[in-house]
Amino acid sequence: MADDRAAILDRIRSAVRTQTDPVADYAAIPRTYMRKGILDAEGRLRLLEERLRDYDTHVVETDAASLPRTIVSVLREHNQKNVIAADGLPAEILPSDFAFIPERTASLDELNACDGIVTLCAVAIAFTGSIVLTHGPGEGARRLTLLPDRHLCVVRARQIVETVPEAIDRLAPFAAHPLTFISGPSATADIEMTRIRGVHGPRFLDVVLVR
């Protein structure tokens, strides 16, 4: 037993003595997977739209000038009246004829009982149909994107990348931040494969794609 213990300790000491720079070691790892997409901007937008619809997301396409009108149209289509707007949303994208509840004044009860929320995103990944929030200005705190039943997210064409590595590169400045990846409405399945929506977040996801 003593000999085994000595052998293990010797191996640990040897490993520690020969340890190199972990940052350099990580950078030296071969990366043979696809790190950069091949689609143009239109192709990325179309692929993202396709994946979002596959996930049962309600997708609407618009342009910057029509964005406020499109947002209010989506909200009224789903009979949403008590809607919370994330702090930091640019005033010019919010319809002036709709009364939003500011995130900063919303209580937990209001978050739980509201008809929905409106936020921006940081990045969208076409290949996986995922939307990423860094929870910066306009993206809302994490509780804002977990409690309400419906989430309307504005995604601009310039925010769409094709692959996950491209998204991770863009998110590098937020590596130490809490990030939220959204791939369609919240849903899970039990052992009998019964699909249940809204367990870990909003049951409904609306995405407004801005060209």
N, C-alpha and C positions, 0 to 999 in steps of 0.2 A: 504493500500500500504506500509506504514512504517513497519507494522508488518511482511509483506511478505519479505521485504528487510532485516529486522533484522534476520528472520529465515534463509534466504539464507546465509547471512554472518556468522551466527553461525555454519551452516553446513560446510562452507569453512574452518573456523578456526578449527573446530573439525577434519576435514580431514587432515589439515596441521599438527596439533599437533600429530596425530596418524600415520603419514606417516613413513614407514619403509625404509630401504635401497633399492633403486630401483634395484641395481645389484643383491642383494640377492633375491628380489621378482621375478626377471626375471629367475634366476637360479632355483627357486622353482616351476616354472610352470610345471605341469605334461606334459610329452612328450610321448604319447602312440603310435605315428606314427613310422614307420620303419625308424630307424636312420642308420642302417648298412646293406649293401647288402649281398646277399647269393651266388652270382656268383663268379667263379674263374676268373683268368685273361683272359683266352680264352673266357669265357662266356661274360665278360664285353666288350671285343673287338667286339665280334660278335653282341651283342645287340646294341652297339654304331653304328656300320656299318649299321645295319638294320634301325635304326632310322634316320641316316643321309640320307640314300637313300630314305626313306619315304618323307624327306623334299626336295627332288630333288637336293641333293648334289652329286657331282662327287667324288667318293671315290676310292683311289688306295692304295693297301697294299704293303709294301716293308720291307726290313731289313736295319739296320744301314749302312752296307757297300754299299748298292745299292742306298741309299737316294739321293746323288747328281744326279745320272743318272736318277732316277725316277722323280725328280723335273724338270729337263730339258726336259724330255719326255712329262710331262704334259703340260709344257709351250708351247712346239712346237706343241703338238697335237691341241692346241687352237690358234695357230698362234700368240702367244704373243712374242713381241720383246722388247718393252719398258716397262720393269718390274722394280719396285722399291723394294729393299730389306730393311727390317726393320733394323734399327741400332741395333747392338749387336748380329746379327745372327752369329753363329759360322762359321768361314770361311770354315771349313771342310765339311759342309753340302751343300755348294753352288757349283754348277758345274763350273769348271774352264773355260769351253768353252762357257760360256754365260755371256754377259756383262750386269750386273745389274746397276741400278741407285741407289746410296746410299740415304737413306731416308733423311739424314742430309742436302743434297745438293738439294733436290727436292723442287721446288716452288709449289705454289698452282695450277698454270696452269698445271704443269707437273703431279701433283697428279690427276687432273681432266681429263687429256688427256691420261694418261698412259694405257697400256694394262692390268695391274694387279699389284698385290703386293704379297710378300712372307713373312710370319711371323711364329713365334712359337705360342704356347698357354701356359697357366698355368695349366689348369684342363679341362678335358672333362667328361661330365656326360652321362653315357650310357642310363639311364632310360628316359631322356628327349631329348637325341640327341643334347645336347648343348655343345658348346666350350666356355671357359671363358678366357678372356684376362685381365691381370692386367696392361698391357702397360709398363711392365718392359723391360729389354734388350731382343731384338729379337722379341718383340711383337708389336712394333710400337706405335706411338702416336695415339690418338683417330681419328684424322683427316685422318690418313693413312688408317684406316679400315672403313671409311665412304664414302670417295670420289671416289676411283677407282671402276671400273665396275666389276673387278674379284679379288677374294681373294684366294690365296693358303695358307693353314695353315697346318703346320706339327704337328701331334699329336703322342706322344710316348705312348706305351702301359702302361708304369708305371704311366702316368698322368691320366689314365682313372679310374674313380670311378663309382660305380653303382647308388648311390642315391644323391639327392640334399643335404641332411644334411651332407654327407661325403664331398661333394665339399665345402660347407660352412665352415666346420672344417678346410679344407686345406687352404681356403682363409682367415682365421682369421687374419693372419699378415697383410693383405691388406684391412682390414675393412674400413679404412679411405681413401682408394684410389678409383679413378674412375674405375669401372669394366665394361667390355663389355661382355654380354652374346649373343652368336650367335647360333641360331637354324635354320640352312639352309640359303639359299639366302634370301636377303631382299625381302619381299612381303607383300602386303596388299590388301584388297578388299573393294570396295565402296558399297553403299547401294544396288546396283543391283548385288552384289556378283561377279563383274568383277575383276579378280585377276591381280594386277599390280605389276611388279617386279622392284626392284631398287629404291624404294621411300626413304628408310631410310638407305641405304647402298648398297653394291655390289649386282648386279643381279645374279652373279654366284659364287658358293663356291666350291673350290676343296680342299679335305682333303687327305693328305698323312698319312696313318697310319703306324707307324714304330713299328714293333714287337720287 
